[in-house]
Amino acid sequence: MFMDILVTGSGGRIGSELSRRMSVIGLARENADIDCDILNINENSKLKSLQPDVIVHLASIHANECQDNKQKCNKIIVEGTREVVEFANKSNSHLVFMSSSHVFDGKTSEAYSELHNPSPILNYGVAKLQAEKLIKNTHKWTILRSAMVYGTEKSGPPSGDFFNWVVKNLRNDNEIHIIMDQIYSPIYIGDLIDIIELTIQNKITGLFHTAGTDYLCRYTSSKIVKEVFELGGNISPSRRSDIGWDSRGFDYSMDISKLREHYNINPLPFKNGVMKWATKIN
């Protein structure tokens, strides 16, 4: 069945991949089907008559930039989401929102499930949690909390595209210092797009953790990337304190039991995902 699918932040890494996979109406500040600032979505003349069946809300700002500019962080993530929620309610759309593992503090000793109480410590996580609460004011919503995404063909700024940054530096035979005291559950972009597509096709609603199956620190995952891509350069281990991340949590790994149950999907182990990524861009 044909559906109108509106994607905010369509020019970003996830939005670009989703647009290649599905027929969507892209919304971004430039170079999109509809050029529009997320804060002006309800005033845009091209959107007045549009009533999308689904809105995939990807427009955001990276965690590091949020720490540097709290006002901009809140404006884009919180106020931007407020505008999208208003539009979704007017158009009676199913709203799918990409959230983050940073709604937690990273200080637990077990993988986070949907039952854990959020307790963000970063501006980014605080804003994402506020946005989640706004999303729940729509008649039909899905929140997908994701971890580190890898395997994208589109490169972004280094702060928001960690694994592409690793590949670029090692290809140039650079030495890079990577922290080994922070754990994530990286997810392959193809798996994440599969999850979004299944959400839309099967009209799945609710809150889900969308992450990979491995719990890896940045240092170990970077070593795997170096091995699979057969790159030069050198990776040296460091700690959060070396880069001023003392206040950030240690473990942001995620439990995906609920995802497996409702989606019948098993995301790729990290090395397998990197191998798939390598064949795509090499």
LINFEN-V585328 format. One record per helix or strand of 3 or more residues. SS is the DSSP state (H for helix, E for strand). FROM is the first residue (numbers start at 0). TO is the last residue. If there is no record, write none. Layout:
BEGIN
ss=SS from=FROM to=TO
ss=SS from=FROM to=TO
END
This chain:
BEGIN
ss=E from=4 to=7
ss=H from=12 to=20
ss=E from=24 to=27
ss=H from=37 to=39
ss=H from=44 to=46
ss=E from=53 to=56
ss=H from=62 to=67
ss=H from=69 to=90
ss=E from=93 to=99
ss=H from=100 to=102
ss=H from=122 to=134
ss=E from=140 to=145
ss=H from=157 to=159
ss=H from=161 to=170
ss=E from=174 to=178
ss=H from=188 to=200
ss=E from=205 to=209
ss=H from=217 to=228
ss=E from=233 to=237
ss=H from=239 to=242
ss=H from=256 to=262
ss=H from=269 to=280
END
